[in-house]
């Protein structure tokens, strides 16, 4: 299924592109660290496009607008709640953002349509490139974990749907510390779980903002730039980037 720029422009909320950039791998600048573990944002691995395809099915000609507004508000709510210290978990934030987006667009979001769209978050599956890349990394002795804003219920469902049970050593949800990335307490979960110094843990980001947050925290960072967006203007350039987990695995294995 090809990416639809209209439907996915705001998937990396905060990344407003004036055009699409081809995500070619960037070589590490300086001495490449010894990578012993990788912490993945969930959307590097699980494909959200069916959620927005469902939005278009339920609201013909309005699905793209709903998807954009929903995702934008979803991430704004995580950041606002973190800043105000008024935590609600990612499932609640996602549903609140959906209701707001529907109201903003004056769409009739019935209880059934609301339930269908939320349930789609429990039916996420991995991109085709994921399993081969993960198997390659595990064979190389790299430890793997998710480090996601998603709740554990959402992460567990996506792993089960994708047949990835047992592939990851940890499924780390920021729900554990009642905050969201890019709060440093969220990124600290990776260090605490792996028991490794941060320079040994590569963070794999889906959103440009998350790549910047992880870089600020001190992780070596690979941006899985599936949407071919420009690098954020946040004075925190990812150490390397590509548009798939295949690129990430190649980067890790390169000298």
C-alpha positions as a Markdown table, in Angstrom:
| # | Residue | x | y | z |
|---|---|---|---|---|
| 1 | Unk | 0.0 | 0.0 | 0.0 |
| 2 | Unk | 1.7 | 3.3 | -1.1 |
| 3 | Unk | 2.0 | 6.1 | 1.4 |
| 4 | Unk | -0.7 | 8.8 | 1.0 |
| 5 | Unk | 1.0 | 12.1 | 1.8 |
| 6 | Unk | -2.3 | 13.9 | 2.6 |
| 7 | Unk | -3.3 | 11.2 | 5.1 |
| 8 | Unk | 0.1 | 10.8 | 6.7 |
| 9 | Unk | 1.6 | 14.3 | 6.7 |
| 10 | Unk | 1.1 | 14.7 | 10.4 |
| 11 | Unk | 2.1 | 11.2 | 11.4 |
| 12 | Unk | 5.4 | 12.6 | 12.6 |
| 13 | Unk | 3.4 | 15.4 | 14.4 |
| 14 | Unk | 5.4 | 18.6 | 14.4 |
| 15 | Unk | 7.1 | 17.7 | 11.1 |
| 16 | Unk | 5.5 | 20.0 | 8.5 |
| 17 | Unk | 7.0 | 19.2 | 5.1 |
| 18 | Unk | 7.0 | 21.5 | 2.1 |
| 19 | Unk | 8.1 | 18.6 | 0.0 |
| 20 | Unk | 9.1 | 15.0 | 0.2 |
| 21 | Unk | 12.8 | 14.1 | 0.7 |
| 22 | Unk | 14.3 | 10.8 | -0.2 |
| 23 | Unk | 15.6 | 9.2 | 3.0 |
| 24 | Unk | 19.0 | 8.0 | 2.1 |
| 25 | Unk | 21.2 | 6.5 | 4.9 |
| 26 | Unk | 23.6 | 9.0 | 6.6 |
| 27 | Unk | 26.9 | 7.7 | 7.7 |
| 28 | Unk | 27.7 | 8.2 | 11.4 |
| 29 | Unk | 29.8 | 11.3 | 12.0 |
| 30 | Unk | 32.8 | 10.6 | 14.1 |
| 31 | Unk | 33.6 | 7.3 | 15.8 |
| 32 | Unk | 30.6 | 5.0 | 15.5 |
| 33 | Unk | 29.6 | 3.6 | 18.9 |
| 34 | Unk | 29.5 | 0.0 | 19.8 |
| 35 | Unk | 25.7 | -0.7 | 19.6 |
| 36 | Unk | 24.7 | -3.4 | 22.1 |
| 37 | Unk | 20.9 | -2.7 | 22.2 |
| 38 | Unk | 18.2 | -0.9 | 20.2 |
| 39 | Unk | 15.1 | 0.8 | 21.6 |
| 40 | Unk | 12.4 | 1.2 | 19.0 |
| 41 | Unk | 9.5 | 3.6 | 18.8 |
| 42 | Unk | 6.5 | 1.4 | 18.0 |
| 43 | Unk | 5.7 | 3.1 | 14.7 |
| 44 | Unk | 9.0 | 2.2 | 13.2 |
| 45 | Unk | 7.7 | -1.3 | 13.3 |
| 46 | Unk | 3.9 | -1.3 | 13.1 |
| 47 | Unk | 2.0 | 0.1 | 10.1 |
| 48 | Unk | -0.7 | 2.7 | 11.0 |
| 49 | Unk | -2.0 | 3.1 | 7.5 |
| 50 | Unk | -5.0 | 0.8 | 7.9 |
| 51 | Unk | -6.3 | 3.1 | 10.7 |
| 52 | Unk | -6.5 | 6.0 | 8.3 |
| 53 | Unk | -7.9 | 3.8 | 5.5 |
| 54 | Unk | -10.7 | 2.9 | 7.8 |
| 55 | Unk | -11.3 | 6.6 | 8.6 |
| 56 | Unk | -11.7 | 7.2 | 4.8 |
| 57 | Unk | -14.1 | 4.3 | 4.6 |
| 58 | Unk | -16.2 | 5.5 | 7.5 |
| 59 | Unk | -16.1 | 9.2 | 6.4 |
| 60 | Unk | -15.7 | 9.2 | 2.5 |
| 61 | Unk | -13.7 | 12.2 | 1.3 |
| 62 | Unk | -13.2 | 13.3 | 4.9 |
| 63 | Unk | -10.9 | 10.5 | 6.1 |
| 64 | Unk | -7.6 | 12.3 | 5.3 |
| 65 | Unk | -8.7 | 15.4 | 7.1 |
| 66 | Unk | -9.9 | 13.4 | 10.1 |
| 67 | Unk | -6.6 | 11.4 | 10.2 |
| 68 | Unk | -4.5 | 14.5 | 10.1 |
| 69 | Unk | -6.5 | 16.3 | 12.8 |
| 70 | Unk | -6.6 | 13.2 | 15.0 |
| 71 | Unk | -2.9 | 12.5 | 14.9 |
| 72 | Unk | -1.9 | 16.1 | 15.3 |
| 73 | Unk | -4.1 | 16.5 | 18.4 |
| 74 | Unk | -3.0 | 13.1 | 19.7 |
| 75 | Unk | 0.6 | 14.2 | 19.9 |
| 76 | Unk | -0.3 | 17.7 | 21.1 |
| 77 | Unk | -2.3 | 16.2 | 24.0 |
| 78 | Unk | 0.7 | 14.0 | 25.0 |
| 79 | Unk | 3.0 | 17.0 | 25.1 |
| 80 | Unk | 0.4 | 19.3 | 26.9 |
| 81 | Unk | -0.3 | 16.6 | 29.5 |
| 82 | Unk | 3.4 | 16.1 | 30.1 |
| 83 | Unk | 4.1 | 19.8 | 30.5 |
| 84 | Unk | 1.1 | 20.3 | 32.8 |
| 85 | Unk | 1.7 | 17.1 | 34.7 |
| 86 | Unk | -1.9 | 16.0 | 34.0 |
| 87 | Unk | -1.2 | 12.5 | 32.8 |
| 88 | Unk | -3.7 | 10.3 | 31.0 |
| 89 | Unk | -2.5 | 7.1 | 29.2 |
| 90 | Unk | -2.1 | 6.9 | 25.5 |
| 91 | Unk | -5.3 | 5.1 | 24.9 |
| 92 | Unk | -7.3 | 7.8 | 26.6 |
| 93 | Unk | -5.3 | 10.5 | 24.8 |
| 94 | Unk | -5.9 | 8.8 | 21.5 |
| 95 | Unk | -9.7 | 8.6 | 22.0 |
| 96 | Unk | -9.9 | 12.2 | 23.3 |
| 97 | Unk | -8.0 | 13.4 | 20.2 |
| 98 | Unk | -10.4 | 11.4 | 17.9 |
| 99 | Unk | -13.5 | 13.0 | 19.5 |
| 100 | Unk | -12.0 | 16.5 | 19.2 |
| 101 | Unk | -11.0 | 16.0 | 15.6 |
| 102 | Unk | -14.5 | 14.8 | 14.7 |
| 103 | Unk | -16.1 | 17.8 | 16.5 |
| 104 | Unk | -13.7 | 20.2 | 14.8 |
| 105 | Unk | -14.6 | 18.8 | 11.3 |
| 106 | Unk | -18.3 | 18.6 | 12.3 |
| 107 | Unk | -18.4 | 14.8 | 11.6 |
| 108 | Unk | -21.0 | 12.6 | 13.1 |
| 109 | Unk | -18.8 | 10.2 | 15.1 |
| 110 | Unk | -21.3 | 7.6 | 16.3 |
| 111 | Unk | -20.5 | 5.2 | 19.1 |
| 112 | Unk | -20.0 | 2.5 | 16.6 |
| 113 | Unk | -17.6 | 4.4 | 14.4 |
| 114 | Unk | -15.7 | 5.6 | 17.4 |
| 115 | Unk | -15.3 | 2.0 | 18.6 |
| 116 | Unk | -14.2 | 0.8 | 15.2 |
| 117 | Unk | -11.5 | 3.5 | 14.9 |
| 118 | Unk | -10.2 | 2.9 | 18.3 |
| 119 | Unk | -10.2 | -0.9 | 17.8 |
| 120 | Unk | -8.0 | -0.4 | 14.7 |
| 121 | Unk | -5.2 | 0.6 | 17.1 |
| 122 | Unk | -5.4 | -3.0 | 18.5 |
| 123 | Unk | -5.1 | -4.5 | 15.0 |
| 124 | Unk | -1.8 | -3.0 | 14.0 |
| 125 | Unk | 0.6 | -5.3 | 12.1 |
| 126 | Unk | 4.3 | -5.0 | 11.2 |
| 127 | Unk | 5.7 | -3.7 | 7.9 |
| 128 | Unk | 7.0 | -6.4 | 5.6 |
| 129 | Unk | 10.7 | -5.4 | 6.2 |
| 130 | Unk | 10.4 | -5.8 | 10.0 |
| 131 | Unk | 10.9 | -9.5 | 10.7 |
| 132 | Unk | 13.9 | -10.0 | 8.4 |
| 133 | Unk | 15.6 | -7.0 | 9.9 |
| 134 | Unk | 14.9 | -8.0 | 13.5 |
| 135 | Unk | 16.1 | -11.5 | 12.9 |
| 136 | Unk | 19.3 | -10.2 | 11.5 |
| 137 | Unk | 19.8 | -7.9 | 14.5 |
| 138 | Unk | 19.1 | -10.7 | 16.9 |
| 139 | Unk | 21.6 | -13.0 | 15.1 |
| 140 | Unk | 24.2 | -10.3 | 15.6 |
| 141 | Unk | 23.6 | -10.4 | 19.3 |
| 142 | Unk | 21.8 | -7.0 | 19.5 |
| 143 | Unk | 19.3 | -6.7 | 22.3 |
| 144 | Unk | 15.9 | -5.3 | 21.3 |
| 145 | Unk | 13.1 | -3.4 | 23.1 |
| 146 | Unk | 10.2 | -1.1 | 22.3 |
| 147 | Unk | 10.2 | 2.3 | 24.0 |
| 148 | Unk | 6.8 | 3.7 | 23.1 |
| 149 | Unk | 4.1 | 6.1 | 24.2 |
| 150 | Unk | 1.7 | 3.2 | 23.6 |
| 151 | Unk | 0.2 | 1.4 | 26.5 |
| 152 | Unk | 1.4 | -2.2 | 27.1 |
| 153 | Unk | -2.0 | -3.5 | 26.0 |
| 154 | Unk | -1.6 | -1.7 | 22.6 |
| 155 | Unk | 2.0 | -3.0 | 22.3 |
| 156 | Unk | 1.2 | -6.5 | 23.2 |
| 157 | Unk | -1.7 | -6.6 | 20.7 |
| 158 | Unk | 0.5 | -5.3 | 17.9 |
| 159 | Unk | 3.3 | -7.9 | 18.6 |
| 160 | Unk | 0.7 | -10.7 | 18.7 |
| 161 | Unk | -0.9 | -9.6 | 15.5 |
| 162 | Unk | 2.5 | -9.5 | 13.8 |
| 163 | Unk | 3.8 | -12.8 | 15.2 |
| 164 | Unk | 6.7 | -11.0 | 17.0 |
| 165 | Unk | 6.2 | -12.5 | 20.5 |
| 166 | Unk | 9.5 | -13.2 | 22.0 |
| 167 | Unk | 11.4 | -11.0 | 19.5 |
| 168 | Unk | 11.8 | -8.2 | 22.0 |
| 169 | Unk | 13.4 | -8.4 | 25.4 |
| 170 | Unk | 11.3 | -5.6 | 26.8 |
| 171 | Unk | 8.1 | -3.8 | 25.8 |
| 172 | Unk | 8.6 | -0.4 | 27.6 |
| 173 | Unk | 5.7 | 1.9 | 27.8 |
| 174 | Unk | 6.1 | 5.5 | 29.0 |
| 175 | Unk | 2.9 | 4.7 | 30.9 |
| 176 | Unk | 5.2 | 3.3 | 33.6 |
| 177 | Unk | 6.5 | 6.7 | 34.4 |
| 178 | Unk | 3.3 | 8.6 | 33.6 |
| 179 | Unk | 4.8 | 10.9 | 31.0 |
| 180 | Unk | 5.5 | 10.9 | 27.3 |
| 181 | Unk | 8.5 | 11.3 | 25.1 |
| 182 | Unk | 10.5 | 13.6 | 24.8 |
| 183 | Unk | 10.5 | 13.8 | 28.6 |
| 184 | Unk | 13.9 | 12.5 | 29.7 |
| 185 | Unk | 12.2 | 10.2 | 32.2 |
| 186 | Unk | 10.6 | 8.4 | 29.2 |
| 187 | Unk | 14.0 | 7.8 | 27.5 |
| 188 | Unk | 15.5 | 6.7 | 30.8 |
| 189 | Unk | 13.4 | 3.6 | 30.7 |
| 190 | Unk | 15.7 | 2.1 | 28.1 |
| 191 | Unk | 18.8 | 2.6 | 30.3 |
| 192 | Unk | 17.0 | 1.2 | 33.3 |
| 193 | Unk | 15.7 | -1.9 | 31.4 |
| 194 | Unk | 18.9 | -2.8 | 29.5 |
| 195 | Unk | 21.3 | -1.9 | 32.3 |
| 196 | Unk | 23.6 | -0.3 | 29.8 |
| 197 | Unk | 25.1 | 3.2 | 29.4 |
| 198 | Unk | 23.2 | 5.3 | 27.0 |
| 199 | Unk | 26.0 | 5.4 | 24.4 |
| 200 | Unk | 25.5 | 1.6 | 23.9 |
| 201 | Unk | 21.8 | 1.9 | 23.2 |
| 202 | Unk | 20.7 | 3.0 | 19.7 |
| 203 | Unk | 17.2 | 4.7 | 19.7 |
| 204 | Unk | 15.2 | 4.0 | 16.5 |
| 205 | Unk | 12.7 | 6.9 | 16.0 |
| 206 | Unk | 9.7 | 7.1 | 13.7 |
| 207 | Unk | 9.0 | 10.8 | 14.2 |
| 208 | Unk | 11.6 | 13.5 | 13.6 |
| 209 | Unk | 10.7 | 15.1 | 16.9 |
| 210 | Unk | 11.4 | 11.8 | 18.6 |
| 211 | Unk | 14.8 | 11.5 | 16.9 |
| 212 | Unk | 15.6 | 14.9 | 18.2 |
| 213 | Unk | 14.4 | 14.1 | 21.7 |
| 214 | Unk | 16.4 | 10.9 | 21.9 |
| 215 | Unk | 19.5 | 12.8 | 20.6 |
| 216 | Unk | 19.1 | 15.5 | 23.2 |
| 217 | Unk | 18.8 | 12.7 | 25.9 |
| 218 | Unk | 22.2 | 11.3 | 24.7 |
| 219 | Unk | 21.2 | 8.2 | 22.7 |
| 220 | Unk | 22.9 | 7.4 | 19.4 |
| 221 | Unk | 19.9 | 7.8 | 17.1 |
| 222 | Unk | 18.7 | 6.3 | 13.9 |
| 223 | Unk | 15.7 | 7.9 | 12.2 |
| 224 | Unk | 13.4 | 5.4 | 10.4 |
| 225 | Unk | 12.1 | 8.1 | 8.1 |
| 226 | Unk | 9.3 | 6.1 | 6.4 |
| 227 | Unk | 7.5 | 9.3 | 5.4 |
| 228 | Unk | 10.6 | 10.9 | 3.8 |
| 229 | Unk | 10.3 | 14.1 | 5.8 |
| 230 | Unk | 13.0 | 16.7 | 6.3 |
| 231 | Unk | 15.1 | 16.7 | 9.4 |
| 232 | Unk | 13.6 | 18.8 | 12.2 |
| 233 | Unk | 15.0 | 22.3 | 12.9 |
| 234 | Unk | 15.8 | 21.4 | 16.5 |
| 235 | Unk | 19.6 | 21.4 | 16.6 |
| 236 | Unk | 19.6 | 17.7 | 17.0 |
| 237 | Unk | 20.4 | 15.8 | 13.8 |
| 238 | Unk | 20.0 | 12.0 | 13.9 |
| 239 | Unk | 23.2 | 10.1 | 13.6 |
| 240 | Unk | 21.9 | 8.1 | 10.7 |
| 241 | Unk | 18.6 | 7.6 | 8.8 |
| 242 | Unk | 16.9 | 5.4 | 6.3 |
| 243 | Unk | 13.4 | 4.6 | 5.4 |
| 244 | Unk | 13.1 | 1.0 | 6.7 |
| 245 | Unk | 14.4 | -1.3 | 9.4 |
| 246 | Unk | 16.5 | -2.9 | 6.6 |
| 247 | Unk | 18.4 | 0.3 | 6.5 |
| 248 | Unk | 18.7 | 0.3 | 10.3 |
| 249 | Unk | 20.0 | -3.3 | 10.3 |
| 250 | Unk | 22.5 | -2.4 | 7.6 |
| 251 | Unk | 23.7 | 0.6 | 9.6 |
| 252 | Unk | 24.2 | -1.5 | 12.7 |
| 253 | Unk | 26.2 | -4.2 | 10.9 |
| 254 | Unk | 28.3 | -1.7 | 8.9 |
| 255 | Unk | 31.9 | -1.1 | 10.2 |
